[in-house]
Amino acid sequence: MIGRVVFLGLLFICVAAEAEENSGLLRKPSCPDTAEILACPLNLAPVCGSDGNTYANECTLCVQRQTTRVDILIAKEESC
């Protein structure tokens, strides 16, 4: 019986920690208002998109948003 309680307690802690890690708010990227992005800088500042893909930087995420017409948001400021 005590083993079950300990197991359930540890399981709860793991689930709570994962929920806290994923509780970050999604952020809309600051894309230019122009209909066309000519070129993105080559700087490497990875962002994780809400679509589960890692983009080299915010600009490349903006290009993907414009190309696919899908509202991709920034999930976190690092690789997925």
N, CA and C atoms as a LAMMPS dump frame, in Angstrom:
ITEM: TIMESTEP
0
ITEM: NUMBER OF ATOMS
240
ITEM: BOX BOUNDS ff ff ff
-5.0000000000000000e+02 5.0000000000000000e+02
-5.0000000000000000e+02 5.0000000000000000e+02
-5.0000000000000000e+02 5.0000000000000000e+02
ITEM: ATOMS id mol type element x y z
1 1 1 N 0.822 -1.201 0
2 1 2 C 0 0 0
3 1 3 C 0.866 1.266 0
4 2 1 N 1.875 1.289 0.853
5 2 2 C 2.755 2.458 0.923
6 2 3 C 3.516 2.611 -0.395
7 3 1 N 3.88 1.498 -0.999
8 3 2 C 4.574 1.544 -2.284
9 3 3 C 3.736 2.232 -3.353
10 4 1 N 2.439 1.942 -3.357
11 4 2 C 1.541 2.591 -4.324
12 4 3 C 1.455 4.091 -4.091
13 5 1 N 1.369 4.484 -2.845
14 5 2 C 1.268 5.9 -2.508
15 5 3 C 2.546 6.63 -2.952
16 6 1 N 3.685 6.019 -2.68
17 6 2 C 4.956 6.625 -3.082
18 6 3 C 5.026 6.717 -4.602
19 7 1 N 4.652 5.652 -5.286
20 7 2 C 4.672 5.642 -6.746
21 7 3 C 3.751 6.725 -7.313
22 8 1 N 2.534 6.815 -6.797
23 8 2 C 1.596 7.829 -7.276
24 8 3 C 2.103 9.236 -6.968
25 9 1 N 2.75 9.412 -5.828
26 9 2 C 3.313 10.722 -5.492
27 9 3 C 4.405 11.126 -6.462
28 10 1 N 5.306 10.175 -6.778
29 10 2 C 6.37 10.461 -7.741
30 10 3 C 5.804 10.719 -9.13
31 11 1 N 4.797 9.971 -9.509
32 11 2 C 4.154 10.172 -10.805
33 11 3 C 3.53 11.56 -10.884
34 12 1 N 2.885 11.987 -9.828
35 12 2 C 2.274 13.312 -9.779
36 12 3 C 3.325 14.398 -9.922
37 13 1 N 4.467 14.236 -9.248
38 13 2 C 5.545 15.224 -9.326
39 13 3 C 6.072 15.32 -10.754
40 14 1 N 6.258 14.177 -11.409
41 14 2 C 6.75 14.183 -12.793
42 14 3 C 5.757 14.864 -13.731
43 15 1 N 4.489 14.563 -13.592
44 15 2 C 3.465 15.164 -14.447
45 15 3 C 3.383 16.663 -14.2
46 16 1 N 3.459 17.077 -12.949
47 16 2 C 3.396 18.504 -12.622
48 16 3 C 4.606 19.243 -13.181
49 17 1 N 5.789 18.63 -13.115
50 17 2 C 6.998 19.277 -13.636
51 17 3 C 6.902 19.426 -15.148
52 18 1 N 6.39 18.415 -15.835
53 18 2 C 6.247 18.5 -17.29
54 18 3 C 5.213 19.545 -17.675
55 19 1 N 4.128 19.641 -16.933
56 19 2 C 3.104 20.642 -17.22
57 19 3 C 3.662 22.047 -17.016
58 20 1 N 4.495 22.226 -15.996
59 20 2 C 5.095 23.542 -15.758
60 20 3 C 6.043 23.912 -16.888
61 21 1 N 6.795 22.929 -17.386
62 21 2 C 7.723 23.182 -18.485
63 21 3 C 6.978 23.574 -19.752
64 22 1 N 5.818 22.98 -19.999
65 22 2 C 5.055 23.248 -21.208
66 22 3 C 4.043 24.37 -21.041
67 23 1 N 4.01 25.018 -19.873
68 23 2 C 2.986 26.018 -19.629
69 23 3 C 3.359 27.39 -20.18
70 24 1 N 4.52 27.511 -20.806
71 24 2 C 4.922 28.798 -21.363
72 24 3 C 3.928 29.262 -22.408
73 25 1 N 3.707 30.531 -22.458
74 25 2 C 2.75 31.065 -23.408
75 25 3 C 3.339 31.103 -24.806
76 26 1 N 2.519 30.836 -25.778
77 26 2 C 2.945 30.955 -27.16
78 26 3 C 3.046 32.43 -27.5
79 27 1 N 4.037 32.767 -28.299
80 27 2 C 4.271 34.161 -28.658
81 27 3 C 4.18 34.31 -30.166
82 28 1 N 3.504 35.368 -30.59
83 28 2 C 3.415 35.653 -32.016
84 28 3 C 4.739 36.256 -32.474
85 29 1 N 5.314 35.749 -33.555
86 29 2 C 6.593 36.308 -34.03
87 29 3 C 6.406 37.719 -34.569
88 30 1 N 7.46 38.505 -34.507
89 30 2 C 7.387 39.87 -35.027
90 30 3 C 7.825 39.85 -36.492
91 31 1 N 6.888 39.511 -37.337
92 31 2 C 7.149 39.44 -38.772
93 31 3 C 6.889 40.806 -39.402
94 32 1 N 7.623 41.133 -40.451
95 32 2 C 7.359 42.4 -41.143
96 32 3 C 5.965 42.387 -41.777
97 33 1 N 5.375 43.55 -41.904
98 33 2 C 4.039 43.656 -42.464
99 33 3 C 4.022 43.51 -43.98
100 34 1 N 5.179 43.553 -44.592
101 34 2 C 5.222 43.457 -46.042
102 34 3 C 4.753 42.078 -46.493
103 35 1 N 4.244 42.02 -47.692
104 35 2 C 3.72 40.769 -48.221
105 35 3 C 4.832 39.786 -48.558
106 36 1 N 6.048 40.274 -48.634
107 36 2 C 7.148 39.435 -49.083
108 36 3 C 8.408 39.716 -48.268
109 37 1 N 9.028 38.677 -47.758
110 37 2 C 10.312 38.823 -47.077
111 37 3 C 11.379 38.464 -48.102
112 38 1 N 12.275 39.394 -48.367
113 38 2 C 13.276 39.163 -49.401
114 38 3 C 14.376 38.219 -48.951
115 39 1 N 14.955 38.441 -47.783
116 39 2 C 16.031 37.581 -47.31
117 39 3 C 16.105 37.632 -45.792
118 40 1 N 16.376 36.499 -45.195
119 40 2 C 16.533 36.439 -43.747
120 40 3 C 18.008 36.518 -43.397
121 41 1 N 18.324 37.084 -42.236
122 41 2 C 19.719 37.088 -41.8
123 41 3 C 20.181 35.659 -41.52
124 42 1 N 21.475 35.462 -41.573
125 42 2 C 22.022 34.125 -41.386
126 42 3 C 22.341 33.809 -39.932
127 43 1 N 21.917 34.677 -39.002
128 43 2 C 22.213 34.418 -37.597
129 43 3 C 21.461 33.173 -37.11
130 44 1 N 22.115 32.423 -36.232
131 44 2 C 21.513 31.226 -35.674
132 44 3 C 20.966 31.554 -34.292
133 45 1 N 19.662 31.671 -34.215
134 45 2 C 18.959 31.919 -32.962
135 45 3 C 17.7 31.053 -33.009
136 46 1 N 17.855 29.737 -32.797
137 46 2 C 16.749 28.804 -33.009
138 46 3 C 15.5 29.139 -32.199
139 47 1 N 14.359 28.939 -32.832
140 47 2 C 13.067 29.062 -32.165
141 47 3 C 12.259 27.806 -32.484
142 48 1 N 11.453 27.403 -31.534
143 48 2 C 10.592 26.243 -31.711
144 48 3 C 9.202 26.734 -32.078
145 49 1 N 8.716 26.313 -33.222
146 49 2 C 7.394 26.72 -33.667
147 49 3 C 6.296 25.881 -33.048
148 50 1 N 5.102 26.429 -33.001
149 50 2 C 3.967 25.696 -32.447
150 50 3 C 3.602 24.482 -33.306
151 51 1 N 4.201 24.385 -34.494
152 51 2 C 3.983 23.225 -35.353
153 51 3 C 4.966 22.096 -35.045
154 52 1 N 5.846 22.303 -34.048
155 52 2 C 6.79 21.271 -33.647
156 52 3 C 8.1 21.289 -34.411
157 53 1 N 8.285 22.24 -35.298
158 53 2 C 9.521 22.351 -36.066
159 53 3 C 10.436 23.406 -35.468
160 54 1 N 11.749 23.168 -35.604
161 54 2 C 12.743 24.142 -35.172
162 54 3 C 13.138 24.985 -36.37
163 55 1 N 13.149 26.302 -36.192
164 55 2 C 13.528 27.243 -37.248
165 55 3 C 14.829 27.913 -36.846
166 56 1 N 15.678 28.211 -37.82
167 56 2 C 16.995 28.792 -37.561
168 56 3 C 16.893 30.114 -36.809
169 57 1 N 15.867 30.895 -37.114
170 57 2 C 15.629 32.161 -36.416
171 57 3 C 14.173 32.573 -36.658
172 58 1 N 13.787 33.663 -36.052
173 58 2 C 12.401 34.117 -36.136
174 58 3 C 11.998 34.467 -37.568
175 59 1 N 12.94 34.976 -38.342
176 59 2 C 12.658 35.343 -39.73
177 59 3 C 12.274 34.114 -40.563
178 60 1 N 13.001 33.014 -40.378
179 60 2 C 12.675 31.813 -41.155
180 60 3 C 11.31 31.264 -40.765
181 61 1 N 10.931 31.434 -39.505
182 61 2 C 9.587 31.048 -39.087
183 61 3 C 8.555 31.932 -39.795
184 62 1 N 8.851 33.224 -39.918
185 62 2 C 7.945 34.148 -40.614
186 62 3 C 7.783 33.76 -42.085
187 63 1 N 8.882 33.358 -42.712
188 63 2 C 8.805 32.928 -44.109
189 63 3 C 7.889 31.715 -44.231
190 64 1 N 8.034 30.773 -43.305
191 64 2 C 7.175 29.582 -43.333
192 64 3 C 5.713 29.956 -43.119
193 65 1 N 5.453 30.916 -42.229
194 65 2 C 4.076 31.382 -42.006
195 65 3 C 3.487 31.947 -43.293
196 66 1 N 4.279 32.748 -43.998
197 66 2 C 3.772 33.367 -45.226
198 66 3 C 3.621 32.345 -46.345
199 67 1 N 4.535 31.403 -46.419
200 67 2 C 4.489 30.404 -47.482
201 67 3 C 3.294 29.477 -47.329
202 68 1 N 3.072 28.995 -46.103
203 68 2 C 2.007 28.013 -45.868
204 68 3 C 0.671 28.634 -45.47
205 69 1 N 0.692 29.926 -45.137
206 69 2 C -0.525 30.614 -44.663
207 69 3 C -1.095 29.952 -43.399
208 70 1 N -0.176 29.422 -42.565
209 70 2 C -0.547 28.8 -41.302
210 70 3 C -0.044 29.704 -40.182
211 71 1 N -0.853 29.916 -39.161
212 71 2 C -0.5 30.797 -38.058
213 71 3 C 0.419 30.057 -37.08
214 72 1 N 1.707 30.006 -37.397
215 72 2 C 2.69 29.339 -36.546
216 72 3 C 3.171 30.342 -35.502
217 73 1 N 3.141 29.941 -34.247
218 73 2 C 3.579 30.791 -33.151
219 73 3 C 4.89 30.268 -32.594
220 74 1 N 5.569 31.06 -31.785
221 74 2 C 6.813 30.635 -31.158
222 74 3 C 6.477 29.981 -29.824
223 75 1 N 6.829 28.701 -29.697
224 75 2 C 6.569 27.957 -28.471
225 75 3 C 7.659 28.204 -27.44
226 76 1 N 8.923 28.278 -27.927
227 76 2 C 10.029 28.592 -27.017
228 76 3 C 11.22 29.105 -27.816
229 77 1 N 12.108 29.798 -27.118
230 77 2 C 13.258 30.448 -27.737
231 77 3 C 14.462 29.512 -27.785
232 78 1 N 14.266 28.309 -28.279
233 78 2 C 15.335 27.324 -28.419
234 78 3 C 14.826 26.212 -29.328
235 79 1 N 15.664 25.257 -29.604
236 79 2 C 15.252 24.141 -30.455
237 79 3 C 14.132 23.357 -29.79
238 80 1 N 13.329 22.721 -30.618
239 80 2 C 12.224 21.901 -30.084
240 80 3 C 12.745 20.631 -29.42
